[in-house]
Amino acid sequence: MKLQRGKSRVKKPQVEDVIVFNVADTRFAIAANAVDEIRNMDDLNPHKSGFDRKLAKVKFTLVRHNKDREKTYFVVDAATHFHAADSKPSRVLVMRNSSVALMVDGIDRMMQITAVITMPHAFSGEERTWYRGLAIMDDKIVPVINPDSFLNAGEIAVLEAKVKAQTAPAVSAKGAASA
């Protein structure tokens, strides 16, 4: 009787598709499934944040018309968000399942990564919320972005209320009762 050797089961590493992009002189990655569309800078409307310095990173709005409705996206300047200088934005990443879009300098490529390394404890400030972790690409460490870090639910609600107030028809003084 011959014994047959079973097929060895080699566990394939989990892979994740990411979009690699640049802001100033820094490379970042974001999960490809977090991005709905990559587009140019056309059709952006300037946005004034008023006195709220925290929302000053929202530079534009983008309105996308779908079948039955339109949706407004708040375009965050990645350079302002990440405190980077010398940025020359040319592309917008429209986030999936969100009202946020991200203005970046350029798209480097799409690639697959096999691991997202947990953030070291040396990262202790805002970057702990900005990044999901780190990935190694071409023997360099690249931050992997948390797509929910650009605007929180409260900030989006404030921005949506401002847009709604700006687009609401002005109440006419003629309709007011006179004394």
matplotlib code that plots the C-alpha trace (Angstrom):
import matplotlib.pyplot as plt

x = [0.0, 1.3, 0.9, 0.0, 1.3, -1.4, -1.2, 0.5, -1.7, 0.3, -1.6, -1.5, -0.9, -3.8, -3.4, -4.9, -5.2, -4.0, -3.7, -0.4, -0.4, 1.8, 1.3, 4.2, 7.2, 5.5, 4.0, 0.8, -1.4, -5.1, -7.2, -8.5, -12.0, -12.2, -12.1, -15.0, -13.4, -10.2, -10.8, -9.1, -9.8, -12.6, -16.0, -14.8, -16.6, -14.6, -15.6, -15.1, -14.9, -15.5, -13.9, -13.6, -9.8, -10.3, -12.4, -10.0, -8.7, -11.9, -11.1, -13.8, -17.1, -17.9, -21.4, -22.0, -25.3, -26.5, -29.7, -32.3, -30.3, -27.2, -24.5, -22.1, -18.6, -16.3, -12.9, -10.1, -6.7, -4.4, -1.4, -3.3, -4.6, -1.1, 0.6, 2.7, 4.2, 4.8, 1.8, 0.6, -2.7, -3.9, -6.2, -9.2, -9.9, -13.7, -14.2, -16.8, -19.6, -18.6, -19.2, -15.4, -13.0, -9.3, -7.2, -3.7, -0.7, -0.7, -1.4, 1.7, 0.1, -2.1, -0.4, -1.0, 0.4, 0.5, 0.5, -0.4, 2.0, 0.5, 1.5, 4.6, 4.1, 6.4, 3.4, 1.4, -0.3, -2.8, -1.1, -2.5, -5.9, -4.7, -3.1, -4.3, -0.7, 2.4, 3.3, 6.6, 6.7, 9.9, 12.0, 10.4, 7.9, 4.6, 1.7, -1.6, -4.3, -7.5, -10.2, -12.4, -9.8, -10.3, -13.6, -15.6, -19.4, -19.8, -17.7, -19.6, -22.9, -21.7, -20.6, -23.8, -25.8, -23.8, -24.3, -28.1, -28.3, -26.5, -28.7, -32.0, -34.1, -33.9, -37.0, -38.4, -39.0, -42.2, -43.9, -43.5, -46.5, -46.3, -47.3]
y = [0.0, 3.4, 6.4, 9.6, 12.8, 15.4, 18.8, 21.2, 24.1, 27.2, 30.1, 33.0, 36.4, 38.8, 41.5, 44.9, 47.1, 50.7, 53.9, 55.6, 59.4, 62.4, 65.5, 67.9, 65.6, 62.8, 59.6, 58.2, 55.2, 54.8, 51.6, 51.5, 50.4, 53.7, 55.8, 56.1, 58.2, 59.9, 63.1, 66.3, 69.7, 70.7, 71.6, 72.5, 75.4, 77.6, 77.2, 79.8, 78.3, 81.5, 81.9, 78.2, 77.6, 73.8, 73.7, 75.9, 72.8, 72.5, 74.6, 73.6, 71.8, 69.4, 68.6, 65.2, 64.6, 61.0, 59.5, 61.1, 63.4, 65.4, 65.0, 67.7, 66.6, 68.8, 68.9, 68.8, 70.1, 67.3, 69.6, 71.7, 68.6, 67.1, 70.4, 70.1, 72.9, 73.5, 71.5, 71.7, 69.8, 68.3, 65.4, 64.8, 61.5, 61.3, 59.0, 56.2, 56.3, 59.7, 63.4, 64.0, 64.4, 64.8, 67.2, 65.7, 66.6, 63.5, 59.8, 57.6, 54.2, 51.4, 48.5, 45.6, 45.5, 42.4, 44.1, 47.3, 47.6, 49.0, 52.6, 52.8, 54.6, 57.3, 58.6, 60.3, 63.3, 63.9, 61.3, 58.5, 59.3, 60.2, 56.8, 53.2, 52.2, 51.9, 49.9, 49.0, 49.9, 49.8, 49.5, 52.7, 53.2, 54.8, 55.9, 54.2, 56.8, 56.4, 57.7, 58.7, 61.1, 64.1, 65.4, 64.0, 63.7, 66.9, 68.9, 67.4, 68.4, 72.0, 72.1, 70.6, 73.1, 76.0, 74.8, 74.3, 77.8, 79.3, 77.5, 78.2, 80.9, 84.2, 85.3, 88.3, 91.4, 92.1, 89.1, 90.6, 92.3, 96.1, 98.1]
z = [0.0, -1.0, 1.3, -0.5, 0.7, 1.2, -0.4, 1.9, 2.8, 2.6, 4.0, 1.6, 3.3, 3.4, 0.8, 0.7, -2.3, -1.6, -3.5, -3.0, -3.2, -2.5, -0.4, -0.5, -0.3, 1.6, 0.4, 1.9, 1.3, 1.7, 1.3, -2.3, -1.1, 1.0, -2.2, -4.6, -7.3, -8.2, -10.2, -11.3, -9.7, -12.1, -10.7, -7.2, -5.5, -3.1, 0.6, 3.3, 6.8, 8.5, 11.9, 12.7, 12.4, 12.8, 9.6, 7.6, 6.0, 4.0, 1.0, -1.5, -1.9, -4.7, -5.7, -7.4, -9.1, -8.9, -10.3, -8.0, -5.8, -5.4, -2.7, -1.4, -0.5, 1.7, 0.1, 2.7, 1.7, 2.7, 3.1, 5.7, 7.4, 7.7, 8.4, 5.3, 3.2, -0.5, -1.7, -5.3, -5.4, -8.7, -7.7, -5.5, -3.8, -3.2, -0.2, -0.3, 2.3, 3.5, 2.7, 2.5, -0.4, -0.1, -2.2, -2.9, -5.0, -7.1, -7.4, -7.4, -8.1, -6.8, -5.2, -2.8, 0.7, 2.9, 6.3, 8.2, 11.1, 14.3, 15.1, 17.4, 20.7, 19.4, 17.5, 20.3, 18.9, 16.1, 13.9, 16.0, 14.6, 11.1, 10.5, 10.7, 10.8, 8.7, 5.6, 4.0, 0.3, -1.7, 1.5, 2.8, 5.6, 4.4, 6.6, 5.9, 6.3, 8.4, 5.9, 8.8, 10.3, 8.0, 9.4, 12.4, 12.4, 14.3, 11.8, 8.9, 10.5, 11.0, 7.4, 6.0, 8.1, 6.6, 3.1, 3.7, 5.1, 2.1, -0.4, 1.4, -0.3, 1.4, 3.3, 1.6, 3.6, 1.5, 3.1, 6.6, 8.2, 8.4, 11.4]

ax = plt.figure().add_subplot(projection="3d")
ax.plot(x, y, z, "-o")
ax.set_aspect("equal")
plt.show()
